[in-house]
Amino acid sequence: MTMSDTTFKQLQLLQLADSALPIGATAHSFGLETLIVEGGLTVPQLTTVFQDYLLEVAPPEALFCRAAYRLGSLTAEADFAAAWEGLNARLSALKLAQESRTASATLGKRFLQLVCSLRAELRLAAALRLGATDGVDLHHATAFGLVGWGLEIEEEATVTAYLQQGLGGLISACQRLMPLGQRQAAQLAWQLKPSLIAAAQLGQSGDLEGPAAYSGATLLDVAGMRHPHLVTRLFIS
């Protein structure tokens, strides 16, 4: 791969990992809105809360992103279809809050649709078609991982970029919900980089039966379950 090819792929990844990518991610807070409205989360607590998030929620997301990346190399179409559907169904079963589960599936489908409109890639098109015909959730984590494979971006870069996008979206939601300035937000994202990398590395084995595949009901999960009952809502989830 030439330097120009590498630079091009890096630019593609930067675009796809932008938290403002037009797939609707900015409409979701994944439970943060509930915590903030109820007074359970303040700006001084954000570093600790997001560190906990990266230790508990991010490892399963990173693991499924990585597993989807590795599915791309399955040569037989039938093998890929069965593995792809099973992987997404498994992730659906692990997402406890309905709003977060639905948000993940919505973003995953829109992400795949967007990428397929930008570049013709048979495996990505097949993955999108399976979701449409078989009614399988296409989660954001798995979609991002498969796209990384399809664009020939390195696995580790794909997984960490996915986590960075998700974290960026959560921080952006906080900026709209609480007095968190741009400089504070940038400092927060910068300080959390080591925790993000550590979360990505927990699932390097790709073992879907290992401890990295599971997390308990987190603070954001429980808050997400209460989100539909808020009197007013800025976010969908």
C-alpha positions in Angstrom: 0.0 0.0 0.0 1.5 3.4 -1.0 1.6 6.4 1.2 -1.2 8.0 -0.9 -3.4 4.9 -0.4 -2.8 5.0 3.4 -3.6 8.7 3.6 -6.8 8.2 1.6 -8.0 5.4 3.9 -7.1 7.6 7.0 -9.2 10.4 5.5 -12.1 8.0 4.9 -11.9 6.7 8.5 -11.8 10.3 9.9 -15.0 11.1 8.0 -16.8 8.0 9.1 -15.7 8.3 12.7 -17.1 11.9 12.9 -19.7 12.0 15.6 -21.6 14.5 13.4 -21.9 11.9 10.5 -25.4 12.3 9.1 -26.9 9.0 10.4 -28.9 10.5 13.3 -26.4 9.9 16.1 -26.8 13.5 17.4 -30.4 12.7 18.3 -29.4 10.1 20.9 -28.0 10.5 24.4 -28.2 6.8 25.4 -29.5 7.6 28.9 -27.5 10.7 29.6 -30.5 13.0 29.2 -32.3 11.2 32.0 -29.4 11.4 34.4 -28.9 15.1 33.7 -32.6 16.0 33.9 -33.0 14.1 37.2 -29.9 15.8 38.7 -27.9 12.7 38.9 -25.0 13.9 36.7 -23.0 17.1 36.9 -20.0 18.4 34.9 -17.4 17.6 37.7 -18.6 14.0 37.6 -18.2 13.5 33.8 -14.6 12.3 33.9 -15.4 9.5 36.4 -18.7 8.6 34.7 -17.1 8.3 31.2 -14.1 6.3 32.6 -16.6 3.8 34.1 -18.5 3.8 30.7 -15.3 2.9 28.9 -14.5 0.1 31.4 -18.0 -1.4 31.4 -19.9 -0.5 28.2 -17.2 0.0 25.7 -15.4 -3.4 25.8 -18.5 -5.4 24.6 -19.0 -2.7 21.9 -15.4 -2.9 20.8 -15.5 -6.7 20.9 -18.5 -6.9 18.6 -17.0 -4.3 16.3 -13.9 -6.4 16.1 -15.8 -9.6 15.5 -17.7 -8.1 12.6 -14.4 -6.9 11.1 -13.2 -10.5 11.1 -16.4 -11.8 9.6 -15.6 -9.9 6.4 -12.9 -12.5 5.5 -15.4 -15.4 5.4 -15.3 -16.4 1.8 -18.6 -18.4 1.6 -21.6 -16.2 1.3 -23.8 -18.6 3.3 -21.2 -18.7 6.1 -21.0 -15.0 6.2 -24.8 -14.6 6.2 -25.3 -17.0 9.1 -22.5 -15.5 11.1 -23.5 -11.9 10.5 -27.1 -12.5 11.5 -26.0 -14.4 14.6 -23.6 -11.7 15.7 -26.2 -9.0 15.5 -28.9 -11.1 17.2 -26.4 -11.8 20.0 -25.7 -8.1 20.5 -29.4 -7.3 20.5 -29.9 -9.8 23.3 -27.1 -8.2 25.4 -28.6 -4.7 25.2 -30.9 -4.3 28.2 -32.5 -1.0 27.5 -35.0 -1.0 24.6 -34.3 2.6 23.6 -30.5 2.0 23.4 -31.0 -1.2 21.6 -33.3 0.4 19.0 -30.9 3.4 18.7 -28.0 1.1 18.0 -29.9 -0.8 15.3 -31.2 2.4 13.7 -27.7 3.9 13.6 -26.2 0.7 12.3 -28.6 0.5 9.4 -28.2 4.1 8.5 -24.4 3.8 8.7 -24.4 0.9 6.3 -26.8 2.7 4.0 -24.6 5.8 3.9 -21.4 3.8 3.2 -23.0 1.8 0.5 -24.1 5.0 -1.2 -20.5 6.2 -1.1 -18.8 3.1 -2.2 -20.0 -0.1 -3.9 -18.7 -3.1 -1.9 -20.5 -6.5 -2.4 -20.1 -7.7 1.2 -21.4 -4.5 2.7 -24.4 -4.5 0.3 -25.1 -8.1 1.3 -25.0 -7.3 5.0 -27.4 -4.4 4.5 -29.7 -6.6 2.4 -29.8 -9.3 5.0 -31.1 -6.8 7.6 -33.8 -5.7 5.2 -35.0 -9.2 4.2 -34.6 -11.1 7.4 -35.5 -8.4 9.9 -32.2 -8.7 11.8 -31.0 -5.7 13.7 -27.9 -4.2 12.2 -26.0 -2.7 15.1 -23.7 0.3 14.9 -20.8 -1.5 16.3 -21.0 -4.4 13.9 -21.7 -2.2 10.9 -18.7 -0.1 11.7 -16.4 -3.1 12.1 -17.6 -4.6 8.8 -17.1 -1.3 7.0 -13.6 -1.0 8.4 -12.8 -4.4 6.8 -14.5 -3.4 3.5 -12.5 -0.3 3.3 -9.3 -2.2 4.1 -8.6 -0.1 7.2 -6.6 -1.8 9.9 -8.6 -3.6 12.6 -7.2 -1.7 15.6 -7.8 1.7 13.9 -11.3 0.7 13.1 -12.2 -0.4 16.6 -10.7 2.6 18.3 -12.3 5.0 15.8 -15.7 3.4 16.6 -15.2 4.0 20.3 -14.0 7.5 19.7 -17.1 8.2 17.6 -19.4 6.9 20.4 -17.6 8.8 23.1 -17.6 12.0 21.0 -21.4 11.7 20.6 -21.9 11.3 24.3 -19.7 14.3 25.1 -21.6 16.3 22.4 -24.9 15.4 24.1 -23.5 16.7 27.4 -22.6 20.0 25.8 -26.3 20.5 24.7 -27.7 19.4 28.1 -25.4 21.0 30.7 -22.9 23.9 31.1 -20.0 22.1 29.4 -17.9 24.4 27.3 -16.0 23.6 24.1 -12.6 23.7 25.8 -13.8 21.5 28.7 -15.3 19.0 26.3 -12.0 18.9 24.3 -10.0 18.4 27.5 -12.4 15.6 28.6 -12.1 13.7 25.3 -8.3 14.1 25.4 -8.0 12.8 29.0 -10.1 9.7 28.2 -7.9 8.5 25.3 -5.9 6.0 27.4 -9.1 4.5 28.9 -10.5 4.3 25.4 -7.5 2.4 24.1 -7.6 0.1 27.1 -11.3 -0.7 26.5 -10.5 -1.6 22.8 -7.7 -3.9 23.9 -9.8 -5.9 26.3 -11.5 -7.7 23.4 -8.5 -8.3 21.1 -9.0 -12.1 21.4 -12.4 -11.8 19.7 -13.8 -14.3 22.2 -17.6 -13.7 22.3 -17.8 -16.0 25.4 -15.1 -14.2 27.3 -15.6 -11.5 30.0 -15.3 -8.6 27.6 -18.5 -9.7 25.9 -20.7 -8.9 28.9 -21.5 -6.0 31.2 -24.1 -5.6 33.9 -26.9 -3.1 34.0 -25.0 0.1 33.9 -26.0 3.5 35.1 -26.8 4.5 31.5 -28.8 1.4 30.8 -31.1 2.0 33.8 -31.4 5.7 32.9 -32.2 4.7 29.4 -35.1 2.6 30.6 -36.5 5.6 32.4 -36.0 8.0 29.5 -39.5 7.5 27.9 -41.1 8.8 31.1 -39.4 12.2 31.1 -41.9 15.0 30.8 -39.9 16.7 28.1 -37.1 15.2 26.0 -34.5 16.7 23.7 -33.2 13.3 22.6 -34.8 10.1 21.3 -32.9 8.0 23.7 
